[in-house]
Amino acid sequence: MPVYFETRHPRGTVMPMHRHREAYAALIVAGTYTESSVDGPVPCRPGTLVLHPAFHAHADRFGSRDVRVMNVTLPATWGGSGAQVLSVPTLQEAIQVVRHAPERLDELCLASSPHEVNDVRDWHRPFLEALRNTDEPVGRIARRLGISAAHASRDLRNAFGMPPQALRRELRWRRALELLGSPVPLRDVAAISGFADQSHLTRVVRARTGVTPAALRKHIKSVQDSAAAASVE
């Protein structure tokens, strides 16, 4: 059963990096702010609809006006590792859907258009790829891309809400989360995702979800089975 809740944020405030256990949709109805995550900086304004997957981590910087956001939890079958950002066609209609008819959210999403994101620098993507796929030291990555380590750290934190090493951990966690939805053995999930070993993977999964990788995999499998059964009906 979807749960509706509203949040309000004073102008000029900052919400540090935080993580939501459940998937949820956020419709901005007043004010502006920037949401920063591994997905990049997203400028949010009235009419922006952000669909967050479970365990999504992000930080928020609120603008010069108080912000009001309408939220509704998404079904457990709603997946993906990154946020989806849309612009709704009509704010008033979107408000009615989120508050009174969340079962029509898919219909609202289909009628919406992709929302623009803030530009990122040319070196951001290769830097993130190096963090995700290698153990190359941050300073060496920065030098290879023609920037200083200090500049890289400041700029990445500003754009993505996290310094380089935190980004590395989040990127690897996301890959592990995706692999846990497959039959890949847990020891291989750890290796492919860049964790030192299966114990390291277990510590990270516990810290982010409160359960073991095996328990999280069982939950993901049950969600997948429910989605498959629903598609057949």
C-alpha positions in Angstrom: 0.0 0.0 0.0 1.6 3.3 -1.1 2.3 5.8 1.7 2.0 9.5 1.1 4.0 12.0 3.1 4.9 15.6 2.7 8.2 17.3 3.5 9.1 21.0 4.0 12.6 22.5 4.0 13.6 26.1 5.0 15.3 28.1 2.3 19.1 28.1 2.3 19.5 24.9 4.3 21.5 21.8 3.4 20.5 18.2 4.0 23.6 16.0 4.3 23.9 12.8 2.4 21.2 10.3 3.5 19.7 7.1 2.3 16.1 5.9 2.1 15.3 2.3 2.6 12.2 2.3 0.4 11.8 3.4 -3.2 9.7 6.6 -3.4 8.7 9.3 -5.8 9.2 13.0 -4.9 7.2 15.8 -6.6 8.5 19.3 -6.0 5.5 21.7 -5.6 7.2 24.9 -4.3 10.8 26.3 -4.2 13.9 25.1 -5.8 16.9 22.9 -4.7 19.7 20.8 -6.1 19.8 17.0 -5.4 23.3 15.6 -5.6 24.1 11.9 -5.9 26.2 9.5 -7.9 23.6 10.2 -10.7 24.9 13.8 -10.8 23.5 17.2 -9.7 19.7 17.5 -10.5 18.1 21.0 -10.4 14.7 20.5 -8.8 11.8 23.0 -9.2 8.0 22.9 -9.2 7.0 20.1 -11.6 10.1 18.0 -11.2 9.3 14.4 -10.4 12.2 12.3 -9.0 11.8 8.5 -8.7 14.3 7.1 -6.2 15.1 3.4 -6.0 15.4 1.7 -2.7 18.6 2.6 -0.7 19.3 5.6 -2.9 21.8 8.0 -1.3 21.6 11.8 -2.0 22.2 15.2 -0.5 20.1 18.3 -1.0 20.9 22.1 -1.1 17.8 24.2 -0.8 17.5 27.5 -2.7 16.3 31.0 -1.8 12.7 30.0 -1.1 11.1 27.5 1.3 10.7 24.1 -0.4 7.7 21.8 -0.3 7.8 18.3 -1.6 5.0 15.7 -2.0 6.2 12.1 -1.7 4.7 8.7 -2.1 6.4 5.3 -1.6 6.8 3.2 -4.8 6.0 -0.5 -5.1 8.8 -2.9 -4.1 8.8 -4.1 -7.7 10.0 -0.6 -8.8 13.7 -1.1 -9.5 16.9 0.4 -10.9 20.0 1.6 -9.1 19.8 5.2 -10.2 17.2 8.0 -9.9 14.9 8.8 -12.8 14.1 12.5 -13.2 11.1 13.7 -15.1 9.2 17.0 -15.8 5.4 16.5 -15.3 3.1 18.0 -18.0 0.8 19.7 -15.5 1.7 20.3 -11.9 -1.9 20.3 -10.5 -2.7 17.0 -12.2 0.5 15.5 -10.8 -0.4 16.7 -7.3 -3.7 14.8 -7.6 -2.0 11.7 -8.7 0.7 11.6 -6.0 -1.8 12.5 -3.2 -4.9 10.7 -4.2 -4.2 8.2 -7.0 -0.6 6.8 -6.8 -1.8 3.8 -8.8 -1.7 6.2 -11.8 1.9 7.1 -11.3 3.1 4.9 -14.2 0.6 6.8 -16.4 1.9 10.1 -15.1 5.5 9.1 -15.9 4.7 8.1 -19.4 3.1 11.5 -20.0 6.1 13.3 -18.5 9.3 14.4 -20.3 12.9 13.8 -19.3 14.2 16.5 -17.0 17.4 18.2 -17.7 20.3 17.8 -15.3 23.1 20.2 -14.6 26.1 19.8 -16.9 29.1 17.9 -15.5 32.6 18.5 -16.5 34.3 16.5 -19.2 36.6 14.7 -16.7 33.8 13.7 -14.3 32.6 10.6 -16.1 36.1 9.1 -16.7 36.9 9.8 -13.1 33.8 8.0 -11.9 34.6 5.1 -14.3 38.1 4.8 -12.8 36.7 4.9 -9.3 34.2 2.2 -10.1 36.5 -0.1 -12.0 40.0 0.2 -10.6 41.8 0.7 -7.3 43.9 3.5 -8.8 44.7 6.1 -6.2 42.6 9.3 -6.4 45.7 11.5 -6.9 46.9 9.4 -9.8 43.5 9.5 -11.5 43.4 13.2 -11.1 46.9 13.7 -12.6 46.1 11.4 -15.5 43.0 13.6 -16.3 45.0 16.8 -16.0 43.7 18.2 -12.7 44.9 18.4 -9.1 43.7 15.9 -6.5 42.5 18.8 -4.3 40.4 20.3 -7.2 39.0 16.9 -8.0 37.9 16.3 -4.5 36.2 19.7 -4.1 34.5 19.6 -7.5 33.2 16.0 -7.2 31.8 16.7 -3.7 30.0 19.8 -5.1 28.6 18.0 -8.1 27.9 14.5 -6.7 27.6 15.2 -2.9 30.5 12.9 -2.0 34.3 13.1 -2.0 36.1 10.6 -4.3 36.5 7.7 -1.9 32.9 7.9 -0.8 31.9 7.9 -4.5 34.0 4.8 -5.0 32.2 3.0 -2.2 28.8 4.1 -3.5 29.5 3.1 -7.1 30.7 -0.4 -6.0 27.7 -0.8 -3.7 25.4 0.0 -6.7 27.1 -2.7 -8.8 26.8 -5.2 -6.0 23.1 -4.4 -5.6 22.5 -5.0 -9.3 24.4 -8.3 -9.1 22.5 -9.5 -6.1 19.5 -9.7 -8.4 21.3 -12.4 -10.4 22.4 -15.9 -9.5 26.1 -14.9 -9.4 27.7 -16.4 -6.3 28.2 -14.0 -3.4 32.0 -14.4 -3.5 31.9 -13.4 -7.2 29.6 -10.5 -6.5 32.2 -9.2 -4.1 35.1 -9.6 -6.6 33.2 -8.2 -9.6 32.0 -5.2 -7.6 35.6 -4.4 -6.4 35.3 -5.4 -2.7 38.3 -6.9 -1.0 36.4 -10.1 -0.2 33.0 -11.5 0.7 33.3 -10.3 4.3 33.9 -6.8 3.1 30.8 -7.0 0.9 28.8 -8.2 3.9 29.9 -5.3 6.1 28.9 -2.8 3.4 25.5 -4.4 2.7 24.7 -4.6 6.4 25.6 -0.9 6.9 23.3 0.2 4.0 20.4 -2.2 4.5 20.6 -3.7 7.9 20.6 -7.3 6.5 23.2 -9.7 5.1 23.8 -10.1 1.3 22.0 -13.5 1.4 18.9 -12.0 3.0 18.9 -9.0 0.6 19.2 -11.4 -2.3 16.3 -13.4 -1.0 14.2 -10.2 -0.8 15.2 -9.1 -4.3 14.3 -12.6 -5.7 10.9 -12.4 -4.0 10.3 -9.0 -5.6 11.3 -10.3 -9.0 9.1 -13.3 -8.7 6.1 -11.1 -7.7 6.8 -8.8 -10.7 7.0 -11.8 -13.1 3.8 -13.3 -11.8 2.0 -10.0 -12.1 3.1 -9.6 -15.7 1.6 -13.0 -16.6 -1.8 -12.2 -15.1 
